[in-house]
Amino acid sequence: MAHVLATAQPLALLKRPPPPKASFVDGNDKGPKARHGESESDPAVGLAVARHEFGEHGGVNMSIEASATFTVMEPEILRRLFTGELGPERDQLYIYSRHFNPTVLALGRQMAALEGTEAAYCTASGMSAISSVLMQLVGAGGHVVASRCLYGGTHALLSQFLPRTSGVHTTFVDMDDEVAVRSAMKPGETRVVFVETMSNPTLAVADIPMLARLACEAGAKLVVDNTFTPVVVSPARLGADVVVHSMSKFISGCADIIAGAICGPASLVKAMMDLQDGALMLLGPTMNAKVASELAGRLPHLPLRMQEHSRRAAEFATRMRLLGLQVRYPGLPDHPHHDRLSAMGNPGYGAGGMLCVDMGTEERANSLMYHLQNTTQFGLMAVSLGYYQTLMSCSGNSTSSEMAPDDRARAGISPGLIRMSIGYNGTLDQRWAQFERAVTLMKQETPSASASKLI
Ligand SMILES: Cc1ncc(COP(=O)(O)O)c(C=O)c1O
């Protein structure tokens, strides 16, 4: 990856460039420090001062290490790689790309810089990041305390899959209720407290410092899914032990990649890559190096994109409220967690790009979405988030459909709840005019007419 590797001489394989002074796990500590006046806690500053990888031929972008396997010049080196005496950290020596891959590792460094963690490694999906961290930290028969409102896939993992496959059981609680969280902890059994910074889809904001304290008191790790709020909130700086991401969303920004990340202590990444016992090594949710290269080019403009997602979402939430709609957006002053988000959030990035509109019934929600997509072209009916176009879905019958109706009701997911990921293409006024027109059309329709349009 460094210029010095550009030589074609085989001997260069023996004389690798000198290892960097710090190991890969200290990605944040490499390169210039933030200068006076720049906040080191600003993720944009962290990203900008992280080590920049150049391409093999001096390219401004890193090269893609497309190899599945890596050669050594001495058999002895291979043996020492397998015993762990040599490795990517100190020696820039690699075994096989299901283990560390240089390009994926470089992206991991960027993710560590973004989240302010010691280390990070990237995976093939957000779900593989979540499931492998849970399997690594909890172990068979262990206990998890999790938020009642989580992405449907994570909820199903905790309520169905893990109990069936490994006897891991979860107590779901209202994470705002300190007494309930405390009493859900089982001494000696609870290994993980799991929460989303901003819950999918209800947009509740977790009190991360409080949960970090409770987890620590119980000897558990706080794992936070920061998929909805990259850059906006930095959970590790607030006390979370591990931060996971679906990079398929805002980080990708283009709805064309499925990817995930695990950000946390170097010891966790190392343990997860252990050849005998590591969940990443043995379950194998490997990120392709070509995907890592794509995402590495998108991270530098993530802070800019998040600012615009937030600005538009805040403006739309305000205007939707004035239209008389039931809007949920943590940036609105009457959101129950508005002050908490203001206190926890990174200044300058707003309250994120997600908002919810509760239309009361699924039929009205469907009618509005129909017009927003097919009549006025405001956005697209699709699950997922973080795209440059607005995406909208009715959570109860889509991304939260894995949850039982009672669980959905307890989590505050009403049948008419539309989750919107506010995009930034087109102008704000153009988009607003499209939104207003769709609402007018929906109001003019009879409920039965709007339902028939869906067929
Ligand atoms: C909050 C959250 N976490 C995790 C995931 C899973 O991510 P992926 O689809 O990348 O596996 C999702 C997907 O929608 C999500 O919304």
The ligand as a Gaussian input file, in Angstrom:
#p B3LYP/6-31G(d) Opt

LIG

0 1
 C      -30.579000       0.341000      13.029000
 C      -30.179000      -0.771000      12.108000
 N      -29.191000      -1.602000      12.483000
 C      -28.801000      -2.618000      11.697000
 C      -29.403000      -2.861000      10.490000
 C      -28.928000      -4.022000       9.644000
 O      -28.057000      -3.562000       8.668000
 P      -27.714000      -4.346000       7.304000
 O      -28.932000      -4.274000       6.454000
 O      -26.549000      -3.601000       6.761000
 O      -27.378000      -5.743000       7.677000
 C      -30.422000      -2.026000      10.065000
 C      -31.077000      -2.280000       8.759000
 O      -32.072000      -1.711000       8.415000
 C      -30.829000      -0.950000      10.891000
 O      -31.799000      -0.107000      10.531000

